Amino acid sequence: MGNIQVDISPPSYWQDFERLTLDVLKIKWLDDYAERNGRQGQPQSGVDIYGYNHKENESTGVQCKQRKNKKNLNEKPANTLKTEEIDIEIEAAKSFKPGLARFVIATTTPRDANLQEHVRLKNLDNIPFKVSLMFWDDYVDFLNDNPKLMYRYYENILKYRSTYNQIEHYLLLLSMAFDRPALRTPFHLESRATDFIDAISATQNAVSTGRLVDRDNRVIDQCLVPKPKPKELTKISKLLQTTRDIAADALSRGVIREHPTVIEILDRDVVRQLNELRHEALNLLNKLLKEHCLEVVEFGGF
């Protein structure tokens, strides 16, 4: 976000706080497959989010603290945290399977020296994982350095502060759409061809409508499509359509065969075409991102 430090308030609802935490950690951990653990009401062993931190080589579980509103009993993110609660959550996380290397308690509480000291001392005890705290100050710092998430969760703040840029928002939405395995990793690493085709379709839709959804059709982000639309995006749309057509045809002809956890590909030329088409589309998007001084999407080795 340049040199402008934007002050941000925590989400009002715990579901939004949990989604924000997952998106932040996917980036920090370099883990596309980090996920929310179970659903509300299920036993979770104190872990709301689970993933692998590739920077630290640690399997990590996260507890997102929440509170009940005394008036209507609705749950919301916690803005206070006590040492006793930290100890309770640590005990709960000991039963999580497989075992954790690190356990993080995420909270909208401001950074607190007493809580930090308590956790440092707990890490000297004989517990099976390291413990960390993630305060709201950490979120604010991270969001100010990551415009993709800033536009997704706090678009109205940017508009109010006169830092909103329509084309920048649109390109960052597309960057988010392309920054997933179906678009930036070699095709032979896919586990399901149908999921691949669905992801390409969702990306096409994001290009044409400015609306990005996940695999459950939940809206991730949306914005107005700029007019006129950059000419590179017309080419990107055609490349994605060709990619979809080739993958769907190969699947229907049995050239691509789906198994429970992997796909079998009988024609290497299909892999080459799918890789080249996506590579060309990513190059065109990265050209636009560079022109607007935005971070490019890294290729995955194809």
C-alpha positions in Angstrom: 0.0 0.0 0.0 2.9 2.4 -0.5 3.8 4.6 2.4 0.2 5.1 3.6 -0.4 3.3 6.9 -4.2 2.6 7.1 -5.7 2.1 10.5 -8.1 -0.9 10.5 -10.7 -2.2 12.9 -11.2 -5.9 13.5 -14.1 -7.7 11.8 -17.4 -7.6 13.7 -18.1 -11.3 13.2 -16.0 -14.3 14.2 -16.6 -16.0 10.8 -15.1 -13.0 9.0 -12.2 -13.0 11.4 -11.6 -16.7 10.8 -11.7 -16.3 7.0 -9.3 -13.3 7.2 -6.9 -15.3 9.4 -7.0 -18.2 6.9 -6.2 -15.9 4.0 -3.4 -14.2 5.9 -1.8 -17.5 6.8 -2.0 -19.1 3.4 0.2 -16.2 2.2 2.5 -16.3 5.3 2.9 -20.0 5.2 3.1 -20.4 1.4 0.4 -23.1 1.8 -2.4 -23.1 -0.8 -4.0 -26.1 1.1 -4.3 -24.6 4.6 -7.9 -25.0 5.7 -10.5 -24.4 8.3 -10.8 -27.4 10.7 -14.4 -28.8 10.9 -17.4 -26.6 11.5 -19.1 -24.9 14.3 -20.4 -27.3 16.9 -17.9 -30.1 16.1 -15.0 -31.1 18.4 -11.9 -29.4 17.0 -9.2 -30.1 19.7 -8.8 -26.3 20.0 -7.8 -25.9 16.3 -9.8 -23.7 13.9 -7.3 -23.6 11.1 -4.6 -26.2 10.1 -1.8 -26.0 7.6 1.9 -26.4 6.9 4.2 -23.4 7.3 6.7 -24.0 4.5 8.9 -21.1 5.7 9.5 -22.7 9.1 8.8 -26.4 8.1 6.1 -26.7 10.8 2.7 -28.3 10.9 0.7 -25.5 12.5 -2.7 -25.2 14.2 -4.5 -22.0 14.9 -7.2 -21.1 17.4 -9.2 -17.9 16.6 -10.5 -16.5 19.8 -14.1 -15.4 20.0 -16.6 -14.0 22.5 -20.4 -14.3 23.0 -22.3 -11.1 23.0 -24.1 -11.0 26.4 -27.3 -9.4 24.9 -28.0 -11.7 21.9 -25.4 -14.5 22.5 -23.9 -13.9 19.0 -20.3 -14.8 18.8 -17.7 -12.2 17.7 -13.9 -12.0 17.7 -12.3 -11.6 21.1 -10.8 -8.2 21.9 -9.5 -9.4 25.3 -7.4 -12.5 26.2 -6.4 -13.9 29.6 -3.5 -16.2 30.4 -5.9 -18.8 31.8 -7.5 -19.0 28.4 -4.1 -19.5 26.7 -3.4 -22.4 29.0 -6.8 -24.0 28.3 -6.3 -23.8 24.6 -2.9 -25.3 24.8 -4.2 -28.3 26.7 -7.0 -28.7 24.1 -4.5 -28.6 21.2 -2.5 -31.4 22.6 -5.1 -33.8 21.4 -5.1 -32.6 17.8 -4.1 -35.3 15.3 -1.6 -35.4 13.7 0.5 -33.7 16.3 1.4 -30.0 15.8 4.9 -28.5 15.7 3.4 -25.0 16.5 0.1 -23.8 18.0 -1.0 -20.2 17.4 -3.7 -18.2 19.2 -5.0 -15.5 17.0 -6.9 -12.7 18.6 -8.1 -9.1 18.0 -6.5 -8.2 21.3 -3.9 -5.4 21.0 -0.3 -6.5 21.4 0.2 -7.3 25.2 3.6 -7.7 26.9 2.2 -9.7 29.8 0.6 -12.3 27.4 3.8 -12.4 25.4 5.8 -13.1 28.5 3.4 -15.8 29.6 3.7 -17.6 26.2 7.5 -17.3 26.3 7.5 -19.1 29.7 5.0 -21.7 28.5 7.5 -22.5 25.7 10.0 -23.5 28.4 7.6 -26.1 29.8 7.5 -29.7 28.5 4.7 -29.2 25.9 4.7 -31.0 22.5 4.7 -27.9 20.4 5.8 -24.3 20.3 3.2 -21.6 21.1 2.8 -18.2 19.5 0.3 -15.3 19.7 -1.0 -13.4 16.7 -2.4 -10.0 17.8 -4.5 -7.6 15.8 -1.5 -5.3 15.4 0.1 -8.1 13.4 -2.9 -8.2 11.1 -2.8 -4.5 10.5 0.8 -4.6 9.6 0.3 -7.5 7.2 -2.8 -6.0 5.6 -1.0 -2.7 4.9 1.7 -4.7 3.1 -0.7 -6.9 1.1 -3.1 -4.9 -1.1 -4.9 -8.1 -2.3 -6.4 -8.8 1.1 -6.8 -5.1 1.8 -9.0 -4.7 -1.2 -10.9 -7.9 -0.4 -11.8 -7.1 3.2 -11.4 -3.3 3.5 -12.3 -1.8 0.2 -14.6 0.8 1.8 -11.8 2.1 4.0 -9.6 2.5 0.9 -12.3 4.4 -0.9 -12.9 6.6 2.1 -9.2 7.4 2.4 -9.0 8.2 -1.3 -6.5 5.5 -2.0 -8.9 3.3 -3.9 -7.9 2.5 -7.5 -10.5 0.6 -9.6 -8.1 -0.9 -12.1 -5.7 -1.9 -9.3 -8.5 -3.6 -7.4 -9.5 -5.5 -10.6 -6.0 -6.6 -11.3 -5.4 -7.7 -7.7 -8.6 -9.7 -7.9 -7.3 -11.4 -11.0 -4.0 -12.0 -9.4 -5.8 -13.8 -6.6 -7.7 -15.8 -9.1 -4.5 -16.9 -10.9 -2.5 -17.4 -7.7 -3.8 -21.0 -7.1 -2.5 -24.4 -8.2 -4.8 -24.8 -11.2 -3.3 -21.7 -12.9 0.3 -21.7 -11.8 1.5 -25.3 -11.3 2.3 -28.1 -13.9 -0.8 -30.0 -14.9 0.6 -33.4 -14.0 0.5 -32.3 -10.3 -3.3 -31.9 -10.4 -5.2 -34.4 -8.3 -8.6 -34.0 -10.1 -9.2 -32.9 -13.7 -12.7 -31.8 -12.9 -11.5 -29.5 -10.2 -9.0 -28.1 -12.6 -11.7 -27.3 -15.2 -13.9 -25.7 -12.5 -11.0 -23.5 -11.4 -10.3 -22.4 -14.9 -14.1 -21.6 -15.3 -14.1 -19.6 -12.1 -11.1 -17.6 -13.3 -12.8 -16.9 -16.7 -15.8 -15.6 -14.8 -13.6 -13.4 -12.7 -12.0 -11.9 -15.8 -15.4 -11.2 -17.4 -17.5 -10.1 -14.4 -15.0 -8.9 -11.7 -16.5 -11.5 -9.3 -14.3 -14.2 -7.8 -15.8 -17.2 -6.1 -14.4 -20.3 -4.3 -15.2 -23.9 -5.1 -18.3 -23.7 -2.9 -19.5 -20.7 -4.9 -18.9 -18.3 -2.0 -17.8 -14.8 -3.1 -14.1 -14.2 -2.3 -14.0 -10.7 -3.8 -15.8 -8.6 -6.4 -15.3 -5.2 -8.1 -16.4 -3.3 -11.2 -14.7 -4.3 -14.4 -12.8 -1.2 -15.7 -13.8 0.3 -19.0 -12.2 0.1 -21.4 -10.9 -3.3 -20.3 -7.1 -3.8 -21.1 -6.8 -5.6 -24.4 -4.6 -8.3 -22.8 -7.6 -9.6 -20.9 -9.4 -10.5 -24.1 -6.5 -12.7 -25.1 -6.4 -14.1 -21.6 -10.1 -15.1 -21.8 -9.5 -16.9 -25.1 -6.5 -18.8 -23.7 -8.5 -19.9 -20.7 -11.4 -21.1 -22.9 -9.0 -23.1 -25.0 -7.5 -24.6 -21.9 -10.9 -25.6 -20.6 -11.9 -27.1 -24.0 -8.7 -29.2 -24.3 -9.0 -30.5 -20.7 -12.7 -31.3 -21.0 -12.1 -33.1 -24.4 -9.2 -35.1 -23.0 -11.2 -36.1 -20.0 -14.2 -37.2 -22.2 -11.9 -39.2 -24.5 -10.2 -41.0 -21.6 -6.9 -39.4 -22.4 -7.0 -38.0 -18.8 -8.2 -40.5 -16.2 -9.2 -39.6 -12.7 -8.2 -41.8 -9.7 -9.0 -41.1 -6.0 -6.0 -38.9 -5.4 -4.1 -38.5 -8.7 -4.8 -38.2 -12.4 -3.4 -40.4 -15.1 -2.4 -38.7 -18.4 -2.0 -40.9 -21.5 -0.9 -38.1 -23.9 2.0 -35.8 -23.0 1.0 -33.4 -25.8 -2.1 -32.6 -23.8 0.1 -31.7 -20.8 2.3 -29.5 -22.9 -0.7 -27.6 -24.4 -2.3 -27.0 -21.0 1.0 -25.8 -19.5 1.8 -23.5 -22.5 -1.7 -22.0 -22.6 -1.7 -21.2 -18.9 1.9 -19.9 -19.0 1.0 -17.5 -21.8 -2.1 -16.3 -19.9 0.0 -15.7 -16.7 2.6 -13.8 -18.7 -0.1 -11.5 -20.0 -1.5 -10.9 -16.6 2.0 -10.3 -15.1 2.6 -7.8 -17.8 -0.4 -5.8 -16.6 0.6 -6.2 -13.0 4.1 -4.9 -13.7 2.7 -1.9 -15.6 0.7 -1.0 -12.4 3.6 -1.7 -10.1 1.8 -4.7 -8.5 3.4 -8.0 -7.4 3.4 -10.6 -10.1 2.1 -14.2 -9.8 5.0 -16.6 -9.5 5.1 -19.6 -11.9 5.2 -23.1 -10.5 7.9 -24.6 -12.6 6.3 -25.2 -15.9 
